[in-house]
Structure formats: C-alpha cells, structure tokens
Amino acid sequence: MTEDLSKGIEQLSFEQALEKLEGIVAALDRGQLPLEESVHLFEQGNLLRIHCEKKLAEAKLRIDKVIQATQDGQIELEPFFKKEEV
C-alpha cells in the first residue's frame, strides 16, 4: 500500500505535494478522524514530506551550481547550507 502511495506522490510537483501535506496536517490537527484513517494520513504525510525534501535538495543542487562566478568566468561552488545547518 505504501508503494502505491509513493508512486502517485512521485508525480507531484513540490507545490502540489506541499498543498496536500498542509491539508493532511490540518485534518490531523482537528483530531476528529478515526484512528485507522489518522494513521493512513500520517503515513501519506510522511511520504509527502520526504518528497518535498527531495525536491528541495534537487533545487539546492541547482542553486549551488550557479551561486558565484569567479574572476576568470569559471563557476565556483559555494555551499548552500553550512555543515552546522544540515
């Protein structure tokens, strides 16, 4: 079942996944769902979180590649996050 969820999630853009994740968080915050449905939503939310983190990491790599040009026109990579932040 988790594989079925993750296959659909992989097709989502970052924005779509984040919107779904926000909806799940709101539903869980209300606290009025049956336990089994809450657990299912939690599982789906966790997969969405992982997907969003992956999309952000991909964007970070792209940004790292173009952060700073050196004097001779070569691209110099500068870490997006410092090691202490990760």
N, CA, C and O atoms as a MOPAC input file, in Angstrom:
PM7 MOZYME 1SCF
protein

 N      0.83100 1    -1.21000 1     0.00000 1
 C      0.00000 1     0.00000 1     0.00000 1
 C      0.86600 1     1.26000 1     0.00000 1
 O      0.55600 1     2.22900 1    -0.69300 1
 N      1.94800 1     1.24500 1     0.77600 1
 C      2.84600 1     2.39900 1     0.81200 1
 C      3.47200 1     2.63000 1    -0.55300 1
 O      3.67700 1     3.77400 1    -0.95900 1
 N      3.77800 1     1.54600 1    -1.26500 1
 C      4.34100 1     1.68800 1    -2.61300 1
 C      3.35800 1     2.38900 1    -3.53200 1
 O      3.76000 1     3.23000 1    -4.33500 1
 N      2.07200 1     2.05800 1    -3.43000 1
 C      1.05900 1     2.71100 1    -4.25700 1
 C      1.00900 1     4.20800 1    -3.97500 1
 O      0.91100 1     5.01900 1    -4.89500 1
 N      1.07600 1     4.56500 1    -2.69600 1
 C      1.06400 1     5.97500 1    -2.31800 1
 C      2.28300 1     6.68800 1    -2.86400 1
 O      2.16100 1     7.77600 1    -3.42800 1
 N      3.45900 1     6.09300 1    -2.70700 1
 C      4.68100 1     6.77600 1    -3.12600 1
 C      4.74900 1     6.93000 1    -4.63500 1
 O      5.30400 1     7.91700 1    -5.11900 1
 N      4.19900 1     5.98200 1    -5.40000 1
 C      4.19900 1     6.11000 1    -6.85900 1
 C      3.41000 1     7.33600 1    -7.29400 1
 O      3.85300 1     8.06900 1    -8.17900 1
 N      2.26400 1     7.56700 1    -6.69700 1
 C      1.47000 1     8.74200 1    -7.04200 1
 C      2.11900 1    10.03300 1    -6.59800 1
 O      2.03600 1    11.04900 1    -7.28800 1
 N      2.76100 1     9.99400 1    -5.45400 1
 C      3.40600 1    11.18300 1    -4.90100 1
 C      4.58200 1    11.61300 1    -5.76400 1
 O      4.82200 1    12.81000 1    -5.92800 1
 N      5.31700 1    10.66100 1    -6.31600 1
 C      6.49000 1    10.98000 1    -7.13500 1
 C      6.12600 1    11.83600 1    -8.34500 1
 O      6.97800 1    12.54600 1    -8.88000 1
 N      4.89400 1    11.77600 1    -8.76900 1
 C      4.45400 1    12.53300 1    -9.93900 1
 C      4.09800 1    13.98600 1    -9.59300 1
 O      3.90700 1    14.80500 1   -10.49100 1
 N      4.01100 1    14.30200 1    -8.30800 1
 C      3.58800 1    15.63200 1    -7.88400 1
 C      4.73300 1    16.63400 1    -7.93000 1
 O      5.88900 1    16.29600 1    -7.67900 1
 N      4.38500 1    17.87000 1    -8.25500 1
 C      5.35500 1    18.95400 1    -8.12900 1
 C      5.53500 1    19.25600 1    -6.64100 1
 O      4.76900 1    18.77400 1    -5.80600 1
 N      6.53700 1    20.04600 1    -6.32100 1
 C      6.75700 1    20.44700 1    -4.93100 1
 C      5.51300 1    21.14500 1    -4.38900 1
 O      5.06100 1    20.85400 1    -3.28200 1
 N      4.96800 1    22.06300 1    -5.17500 1
 C      3.81500 1    22.84500 1    -4.72400 1
 C      2.58800 1    21.97000 1    -4.49100 1
 O      1.86000 1    22.16300 1    -3.51800 1
 N      2.36200 1    21.01500 1    -5.37600 1
 C      1.22100 1    20.10500 1    -5.21900 1
 C      1.38700 1    19.24600 1    -3.96500 1
 O      0.44000 1    19.05700 1    -3.20100 1
 N      2.59600 1    18.73000 1    -3.76600 1
 C      2.86100 1    17.88900 1    -2.59600 1
 C      2.71600 1    18.68900 1    -1.30700 1
 O      2.15100 1    18.20100 1    -0.32800 1
 N      3.21900 1    19.89800 1    -1.30800 1
 C      3.12100 1    20.74000 1    -0.11300 1
 C      1.66300 1    21.06500 1     0.20700 1
 O      1.26900 1    21.07300 1     1.37300 1
 N      0.87100 1    21.33200 1    -0.81800 1
 C     -0.55500 1    21.62200 1    -0.60300 1
 C     -1.26500 1    20.41300 1     0.01100 1
 O     -2.06400 1    20.56400 1     0.93500 1
 N     -0.97400 1    19.21900 1    -0.50200 1
 C     -1.57400 1    18.00700 1     0.05800 1
 C     -1.11000 1    17.78500 1     1.49900 1
 O     -1.90000 1    17.41000 1     2.36500 1
 N      0.17000 1    18.02000 1     1.74000 1
 C      0.71300 1    17.85800 1     3.08700 1
 C      0.03800 1    18.82300 1     4.06300 1
 O     -0.30200 1    18.43800 1     5.18200 1
 N     -0.15200 1    20.05400 1     3.65000 1
 C     -0.83100 1    21.03400 1     4.50300 1
 C     -2.26200 1    20.60200 1     4.81200 1
 O     -2.74100 1    20.79100 1     5.93100 1
 N     -2.94600 1    20.02200 1     3.82500 1
 C     -4.30300 1    19.52000 1     4.04300 1
 C     -4.33200 1    18.38100 1     5.04300 1
 O     -5.23200 1    18.30400 1     5.87900 1
 N     -3.34300 1    17.49300 1     4.95900 1
 C     -3.25600 1    16.37000 1     5.89600 1
 C     -2.99800 1    16.87200 1     7.31000 1
 O     -3.62200 1    16.41400 1     8.26700 1
 N     -2.07800 1    17.81100 1     7.43000 1
 C     -1.77200 1    18.36800 1     8.75500 1
 C     -3.02200 1    19.01500 1     9.35300 1
 O     -3.30500 1    18.83600 1    10.53800 1
 N     -3.76000 1    19.75300 1     8.55300 1
 C     -4.98600 1    20.40500 1     9.04800 1
 C     -6.00300 1    19.35500 1     9.50000 1
 O     -6.63200 1    19.51000 1    10.54700 1
 N     -6.16400 1    18.29500 1     8.71700 1
 C     -7.12400 1    17.24100 1     9.07400 1
 C     -6.70800 1    16.54600 1    10.36700 1
 O     -7.54700 1    16.28100 1    11.22900 1
 N     -5.42600 1    16.25200 1    10.50200 1
 C     -4.95100 1    15.60000 1    11.72000 1
 C     -5.04600 1    16.52900 1    12.92600 1
 O     -5.34100 1    16.08000 1    14.03300 1
 N     -4.80000 1    17.81800 1    12.71900 1
 C     -4.88800 1    18.78400 1    13.81900 1
 C     -6.29700 1    18.88500 1    14.39600 1
 O     -6.47600 1    19.14000 1    15.58700 1
 N     -7.29200 1    18.68200 1    13.53800 1
 C     -8.67700 1    18.74700 1    14.03100 1
 C     -8.95900 1    17.61600 1    15.01700 1
 O     -9.80000 1    17.76300 1    15.90300 1
 N     -8.26800 1    16.49900 1    14.87000 1
 C     -8.37500 1    15.40800 1    15.83000 1
 C     -9.70300 1    14.68600 1    15.83600 1
 O    -10.07500 1    14.09900 1    16.85200 1
 N    -10.42500 1    14.71000 1    14.74000 1
 C    -11.75200 1    14.09300 1    14.72600 1
 C    -11.84000 1    12.88200 1    13.80400 1
 O    -12.93700 1    12.40200 1    13.51900 1
 N    -10.71000 1    12.38900 1    13.34000 1
 C    -10.69700 1    11.24200 1    12.44200 1
 C    -10.55700 1     9.95100 1    13.23100 1
 O     -9.96900 1     9.94300 1    14.31200 1
 N    -11.09600 1     8.85800 1    12.69600 1
 C    -10.86900 1     7.55800 1    13.33700 1
 C     -9.38300 1     7.22300 1    13.31700 1
 O     -8.64200 1     7.72900 1    12.47400 1
 N     -8.95200 1     6.38700 1    14.22800 1
 C     -7.53900 1     6.05700 1    14.37600 1
 C     -6.93700 1     5.52900 1    13.07800 1
 O     -5.87500 1     5.99000 1    12.66000 1
 N     -7.59500 1     4.57600 1    12.44200 1
 C     -7.03800 1     3.96900 1    11.23100 1
 C     -6.85100 1     5.01000 1    10.12800 1
 O     -5.83700 1     4.99500 1     9.42900 1
 N     -7.80300 1     5.89700 1     9.96900 1
 C     -7.67900 1     6.95500 1     8.96300 1
 C     -6.56100 1     7.93300 1     9.32900 1
 O     -5.83800 1     8.41000 1     8.45400 1
 N     -6.42400 1     8.22500 1    10.60600 1
 C     -5.34700 1     9.10600 1    11.06100 1
 C     -3.98500 1     8.50600 1    10.75900 1
 O     -3.07900 1     9.20500 1    10.30600 1
 N     -3.84000 1     7.21000 1    11.01000 1
 C     -2.56800 1     6.53600 1    10.74100 1
 C     -2.28100 1     6.55100 1     9.24200 1
 O     -1.15100 1     6.81100 1     8.82700 1
 N     -3.29300 1     6.27600 1     8.43500 1
 C     -3.11800 1     6.28900 1     6.97900 1
 C     -2.68900 1     7.68600 1     6.50700 1
 O     -1.77200 1     7.80900 1     5.69500 1
 N     -3.33900 1     8.71900 1     7.00400 1
 C     -2.97400 1    10.08000 1     6.62600 1
 C     -1.56100 1    10.43300 1     7.09900 1
 O     -0.81700 1    11.12200 1     6.40100 1
 N     -1.20600 1     9.95400 1     8.28600 1
 C      0.14500 1    10.19900 1     8.78800 1
 C      1.17800 1     9.56900 1     7.86600 1
 O      2.19300 1    10.19000 1     7.55100 1
 N      0.92600 1     8.33700 1     7.43100 1
 C      1.83400 1     7.65700 1     6.51000 1
 C      1.95600 1     8.43000 1     5.20000 1
 O      3.05500 1     8.62900 1     4.68100 1
 N      0.81900 1     8.85900 1     4.67700 1
 C      0.82700 1     9.62300 1     3.42500 1
 C      1.56000 1    10.95300 1     3.62200 1
 O      2.32600 1    11.37500 1     2.75600 1
 N      1.32900 1    11.59900 1     4.74000 1
 C      2.00400 1    12.85600 1     5.03500 1
 C      3.50800 1    12.69000 1     5.12700 1
 O      4.26100 1    13.55200 1     4.67600 1
 N      3.94600 1    11.58600 1     5.70800 1
 C      5.38100 1    11.33200 1     5.80900 1
 C      5.99200 1    11.15300 1     4.42200 1
 O      7.08100 1    11.66300 1     4.15900 1
 N      5.30900 1    10.43800 1     3.53300 1
 C      5.80000 1    10.27300 1     2.16700 1
 C      5.83900 1    11.61600 1     1.43300 1
 O      6.76500 1    11.88700 1     0.66700 1
 N      4.84500 1    12.43800 1     1.67000 1
 C      4.83200 1    13.77000 1     1.05800 1
 C      5.98300 1    14.62200 1     1.58300 1
 O      6.61200 1    15.35700 1     0.82200 1
 N      6.25700 1    14.52500 1     2.87200 1
 C      7.37400 1    15.26800 1     3.47300 1
 C      8.69400 1    14.85100 1     2.83100 1
 O      9.51700 1    15.69700 1     2.48100 1
 N      8.88800 1    13.56200 1     2.68300 1
 C     10.12000 1    13.05000 1     2.06800 1
 C     10.22900 1    13.55500 1     0.63100 1
 O     11.30600 1    13.96000 1     0.19100 1
 N      9.11800 1    13.52900 1    -0.09800 1
 C      9.10800 1    14.00100 1    -1.48100 1
 C      9.47700 1    15.48700 1    -1.54400 1
 O     10.27400 1    15.89800 1    -2.38700 1
 N      8.89700 1    16.28500 1    -0.65300 1
 C      9.20400 1    17.72000 1    -0.62600 1
 C     10.67800 1    17.95800 1    -0.29500 1
 O     11.32000 1    18.81700 1    -0.89900 1
 N     11.20600 1    17.20700 1     0.65400 1
 C     12.62400 1    17.35100 1     0.99600 1
 C     13.51100 1    16.99300 1    -0.19200 1
 O     14.52800 1    17.64600 1    -0.42700 1
 N     13.13100 1    15.96700 1    -0.93600 1
 C     13.89400 1    15.56800 1    -2.12300 1
 C     13.87000 1    16.68200 1    -3.16800 1
 O     14.90100 1    17.01800 1    -3.75100 1
 N     12.69100 1    17.25000 1    -3.39700 1
 C     12.57400 1    18.33600 1    -4.37700 1
 C     13.40500 1    19.54700 1    -3.94800 1
 O     14.04200 1    20.18700 1    -4.78500 1
 N     13.40200 1    19.86200 1    -2.66600 1
 C     14.20200 1    20.98300 1    -2.17200 1
 C     15.69300 1    20.70700 1    -2.32400 1
 O     16.46000 1    21.60600 1    -2.67000 1
 N     16.10700 1    19.46700 1    -2.06700 1
 C     17.52000 1    19.10500 1    -2.22400 1
 C     17.93800 1    19.23400 1    -3.68800 1
 O     19.03900 1    19.70000 1    -3.98100 1
 N     17.06400 1    18.82300 1    -4.60800 1
 C     17.37000 1    18.96500 1    -6.03200 1
 C     17.51400 1    20.43800 1    -6.41700 1
 O     18.41400 1    20.80400 1    -7.17300 1
 N     16.63300 1    21.26600 1    -5.89800 1
 C     16.71900 1    22.69900 1    -6.18300 1
 C     17.99300 1    23.29500 1    -5.59700 1
 O     18.62900 1    24.14300 1    -6.22100 1
 N     18.36400 1    22.85100 1    -4.39900 1
 C     19.58600 1    23.32600 1    -3.75600 1
 C     20.80800 1    23.00700 1    -4.60500 1
 O     21.69600 1    23.84500 1    -4.76100 1
 N     20.85400 1    21.80000 1    -5.15100 1
 C     21.98400 1    21.42500 1    -6.00700 1
 C     22.06400 1    22.32400 1    -7.23300 1
 O     23.15400 1    22.72400 1    -7.64200 1
 N     20.93300 1    22.63700 1    -7.81100 1
 C     20.92000 1    23.51400 1    -8.98200 1
 C     21.40800 1    24.91100 1    -8.61000 1
 O     22.15200 1    25.53600 1    -9.36500 1
 N     20.99100 1    25.39100 1    -7.45800 1
 C     21.40400 1    26.72100 1    -6.99600 1
 C     22.89300 1    26.74100 1    -6.68800 1
 O     23.59000 1    27.70400 1    -7.00900 1
 N     23.37900 1    25.66400 1    -6.05900 1
 C     24.80700 1    25.57800 1    -5.73800 1
 C     25.67200 1    25.75200 1    -6.97300 1
 O     26.76200 1    26.31800 1    -6.89400 1
 N     25.20000 1    25.27700 1    -8.10000 1
 C     25.99500 1    25.31700 1    -9.32800 1
 C     26.15400 1    26.72700 1    -9.88700 1
 O     27.07400 1    26.97500 1   -10.66600 1
 N     25.29200 1    27.64000 1    -9.51100 1
 C     25.34200 1    28.97700 1   -10.10200 1
 C     25.50100 1    30.09600 1    -9.08400 1
 O     25.23700 1    31.25500 1    -9.40600 1
 N     25.92000 1    29.78500 1    -7.88000 1
 C     25.98500 1    30.79000 1    -6.81000 1
 C     26.97600 1    31.91200 1    -7.10900 1
 O     26.64000 1    33.09200 1    -7.00600 1
 N     28.17100 1    31.54500 1    -7.47100 1
 C     29.18400 1    32.59300 1    -7.56000 1
 C     30.13400 1    32.32400 1    -8.73300 1
 O     30.70600 1    31.24000 1    -8.84600 1
 N     30.28700 1    33.30100 1    -9.58000 1
 C     31.25900 1    33.19000 1   -10.67900 1
 C     32.58900 1    33.78200 1   -10.20300 1
 O     32.61200 1    34.82600 1    -9.55200 1
 N     33.68100 1    33.11500 1   -10.52900 1
 C     34.99500 1    33.62200 1   -10.14700 1
 C     35.46500 1    34.66500 1   -11.15500 1
 O     34.79800 1    34.88900 1   -12.16600 1
 N     36.57800 1    35.29200 1   -10.90000 1
 C     37.09100 1    36.35600 1   -11.76000 1
 C     37.39100 1    35.88200 1   -13.17300 1
 O     37.25000 1    36.66100 1   -14.11600 1
 N     37.79400 1    34.64600 1   -13.34800 1
 C     38.09900 1    34.15600 1   -14.68600 1
 C     36.88700 1    33.56000 1   -15.39700 1
 O     37.03100 1    32.91500 1   -16.43500 1
 N     35.72100 1    33.76900 1   -14.85500 1
 C     34.49300 1    33.31100 1   -15.50100 1
 C     34.10400 1    31.88100 1   -15.18900 1
 O     33.08000 1    31.40000 1   -15.67200 1
 N     34.89700 1    31.19900 1   -14.39700 1
 C     34.56400 1    29.83300 1   -14.01500 1
 C     33.55200 1    29.86400 1   -12.86600 1
 O     33.53500 1    30.79200 1   -12.05800 1
 N     32.73000 1    28.85100 1   -12.81700 1
 C     31.75700 1    28.75000 1   -11.73400 1
 C     32.45300 1    28.17700 1   -10.50300 1
 O     33.14700 1    27.16300 1   -10.57800 1
 N     32.25400 1    28.83600 1    -9.39100 1
 C     32.79300 1    28.35600 1    -8.13000 1
 C     31.61900 1    28.00600 1    -7.23200 1
 O     30.75200 1    28.83900 1    -6.97000 1
 N     31.60200 1    26.78100 1    -6.76900 1
 C     30.50200 1    26.34700 1    -5.91200 1
 C     30.69900 1    26.85400 1    -4.50200 1
 O     31.80500 1    26.82600 1    -3.96200 1
 N     29.63100 1    27.30800 1    -3.92500 1
 C     29.62200 1    27.73200 1    -2.53800 1
 C     28.49000 1    26.97300 1    -1.87200 1
 O     27.37500 1    26.98700 1    -2.39200 1
 N     28.72000 1    26.31500 1    -0.75500 1
 C     27.66100 1    25.51800 1    -0.12700 1
 C     26.42600 1    26.35700 1     0.17300 1
 O     26.52200 1    27.48800 1     0.65100 1
 N     25.26900 1    25.78200 1    -0.11700 1
 C     24.00500 1    26.45000 1     0.17400 1
 C     23.75500 1    26.46400 1     1.67300 1
 O     23.29500 1    27.46300 1     2.22600 1
 N     24.06200 1    25.35000 1     2.32400 1
 C     23.95800 1    25.24800 1     3.77000 1
 C     25.34700 1    25.00100 1     4.31600 1
 O     26.14900 1    24.29400 1     3.70600 1
 N     25.62200 1    25.57500 1     5.44400 1
 C     26.86200 1    25.24200 1     6.13900 1
 C     26.66400 1    23.91400 1     6.83000 1
 O     25.53400 1    23.55900 1     7.16700 1
 N     27.72500 1    23.17600 1     7.05000 1
 C     27.61400 1    21.83900 1     7.63500 1
 C     26.87000 1    21.87400 1     8.96700 1
 O     26.16900 1    20.91800 1     9.29700 1
 N     27.00200 1    22.93700 1     9.72900 1
 C     26.31800 1    23.02200 1    11.02300 1
 C     24.80600 1    23.12200 1    10.84500 1
 O     24.05600 1    22.73500 1    11.74100 1
 N     24.34300 1    23.63800 1     9.69700 1
 C     22.91900 1    23.84100 1     9.46400 1
 C     22.22300 1    22.55800 1     9.02900 1
 O     21.01200 1    22.42700 1     9.20200 1
 N     22.95400 1    21.62700 1     8.47800 1
 C     22.33800 1    20.41500 1     7.93100 1
 C     22.01100 1    19.42800 1     8.99400 1
 O     21.48800 1    18.35300 1     8.69900 1

